[in-house]
Amino acid sequence: VVVGVRDLRQQGRLADPMLKRVLLLGDAPAAEVNFRLLREMRDLRRQEELKRFAEQQEAEAKERKRLEEEERLRKKAEQQAAEAQTALQELPPAVNPDDVIRQSALKMQEERARAAAEKKESPEEKAERERKEKALAWLYDYQQKQAAEKSEKLTQEQELEQAEIEARAEL
């Protein structure tokens, strides 16, 4: 049996373009097309198309899963960020040492006033309390003066440095 491809020519209006691709067996004339071969070729094309379609569906499903996972991770990250933000908001504000000293002094004064109201002070206790209050007030004033002197000294140093830089620039 000889297998070959025949070059078929279309004739007339009803000629089928598929006849150009027909594999003919033996010496069969062009009019006797082996339709079994056509079906096999069609089935092979369908199988290839189905395989491509299945691969495409699988790729789309993987992409959907990947996008869903990314969305889930993004939402989880947003939730964690929101939890961290609320935790930060619940933290007390930063404390300044001067504020701590003031608050402790106020608490001490309140406690002493409360204790004095509950208990009558002797003249010695009253003098001791007033002496401590004066010492605390003096300490507070002293700290404020020291801070003011320090800031003034820094300002003077900066002005001196600026003047030196300007003098050097003029030379």
Salt bridges, closest charged atoms under 4 A:
GLU58 OE2 - LYS62 NZ 3.59
GLU63 OE2 - ARG66 NH2 2.34
GLU69 OE2 - ARG72 NH2 2.42
GLU70 OE2 - ARG66 NH1 2.37
GLU71 OE2 - ARG74 NH2 2.23
GLU78 OE2 - ARG74 NH1 2.37
ASP99 OD1 - ARG102 NH1 2.80
GLU121 OE2 - ARG129 NE 2.83
GLU125 OE2 - LYS119 NZ 3.46
GLU128 OE2 - ARG131 NH2 2.40
GLU133 OE2 - ARG129 NH1 3.22
